[in-house]
Amino acid sequence: MVRFALVGCGRIAERHAELLAREHVPGAILSAVCDVLPDRAEKFGKKYNVPWFTDAHVMLKEQASKIDVLSILTPSGKHTENTLELVKYKKHILVEKPMALTVESADAMIKACRDAGVHLFVVKQNRLNLPVQKLKQAHDQGRFGKLILGTIRVRWCRPQAYYDQDSWRGTWKWDGGVFANQASHHIDLLSWMMGPVESVYTQISTHLAKIEAEDTGVALLKFKNGAMGVIEATTATRPKDLEGSISILGENGTVEIGGFAVNEMRVWNFSEPQSEDAEVLTRYRENPPNVYGFSHSRYLSQVVQCLKGGDPSPVDGEEGKKSLELIHALYSSAETGKEVFLKDQPRSKRLGK
Ligand SMILES: NC(=O)c1ccc[n+]([C@@H]2O[C@H](COP(=O)([O-])OP(=O)(O)OC[C@H]3O[C@@H](n4cnc5c(N)ncnc54)[C@H](O)[C@@H]3O)[C@@H](O)[C@H]2O)c1
């Protein structure tokens, strides 16, 4: 069994704990939890029947022989500090998205894990959504031919109460806005499908939420392969979540995945059809209960396969860093009012500061 301990017992930790403690991930168990807030740690400990702690160092000392993977599920701006402090216990590190808020801190995490001889896993569960996997397969088979245009749309509803529940949400230092938080999944998918980005031009604004960072952003992208891209992301959709989608247009085909969580194959058109194409729209759709989707269990299973079976890491630190670099370019363009080029390593002056 691969034994996971959780650092942070907040919202996303519920998902991890449910999957690990209820045996939804073959070969994995939950072994301990900690949160600096005693009531949260205690609630998780009692609910999932595992030892609970208010200090990760104490957890790692007392449970050292019972932990293989440390899951960092704290506010985004704390991931680096937590990783750098705790990697000395030489447990594999799994970190929620975004892995860090500055590229330099992502580099420090990658180096620290490499030096300690442990894996660094970055949760990008949407890559494992059924329709997304199907799209990637078509892409890797070259079915699109030359890529023309990639678009992501994130039209989610995050009312003020969402931001008010914790002081870190929507701040530049600990979170960022819709690009760094909610749309970071879709930005990752767009660059995963379309390839490295050459330049971006962005505008951001804050319409409804009383937060430091943006609740809405739009961007135009040029990819190195000559294709173009569009990002439209907002948490100011009312009164409820509408869409989390990606569409890829190539010279030989068009695919669109929609639903509110990139969960439904909506369009699957290719100039040269294959026999199973007729079933793709009905087979590649799932109906998750919330925007987190179903794929955390698939991601955690791949972590287990990597540690037990020697499979490749699902998304490692270097791979996780790519979308962070793109997010910094998006913000840098918004801050300067100019098109920025990734080769110049543009960085936001605010995110993570
Ligand atoms: N993959 C996804 O779909 C997804 C979804 C939601 C959130 N997330 C990510 O997960 C992370 C956490 O988000 P959340 O909504 O669960 O936040 P949250 O505020 O609900 O939970 C974070 C918890 O970490 C605790 N904490 C802070 N510092 C700590 C420390 N040093 N040691 C132990 N505990 C500590 C806090 O007390 C809090 O309970 C964020 O990075 C977020 O972007 C990912």
The ligand as an ORCA input file, in Angstrom:
! r2SCAN-3c Opt
* xyz 0 1
  N      -7.399     20.281     -8.293
  C      -8.495     20.965     -8.036
  O      -9.493     20.847     -8.729
  C      -8.529     21.904     -6.859
  C      -9.769     22.318     -6.361
  C      -9.783     23.155     -5.238
  C      -8.597     23.600     -4.682
  N      -7.410     23.210     -5.225
  C      -6.147     23.723     -4.662
  O      -5.953     23.152     -3.374
  C      -5.314     24.088     -2.515
  C      -6.167     24.258     -1.256
  O      -7.420     24.799     -1.615
  P      -8.674     24.633     -0.641
  O      -9.830     25.231     -1.354
  O      -8.776     23.262     -0.118
  O      -8.209     25.624      0.559
  P      -8.725     25.647      2.058
  O      -8.438     27.018      2.591
  O     -10.134     25.143      2.118
  O      -7.792     24.582      2.798
  C      -6.428     24.810      3.078
  C      -6.128     24.292      4.482
  O      -4.717     24.316      4.718
  C      -4.530     24.626      6.093
  N      -3.133     25.036      6.320
  C      -2.543     26.211      5.998
  N      -1.235     26.179      6.334
  C      -0.977     24.956      6.842
  C       0.187     24.311      7.349
  N       1.377     24.936      7.388
  N       0.080     23.037      7.810
  C      -1.111     22.404      7.785
  N      -2.255     22.963      7.305
  C      -2.187     24.216      6.844
  C      -5.563     25.687      6.364
  O      -5.821     25.842      7.759
  C      -6.773     25.133      5.590
  O      -7.585     24.316      6.404
  C      -5.143     25.370     -3.321
  O      -3.842     25.421     -3.839
  C      -6.146     25.224     -4.452
  O      -5.760     25.894     -5.645
  C      -7.355     22.362     -6.277
*
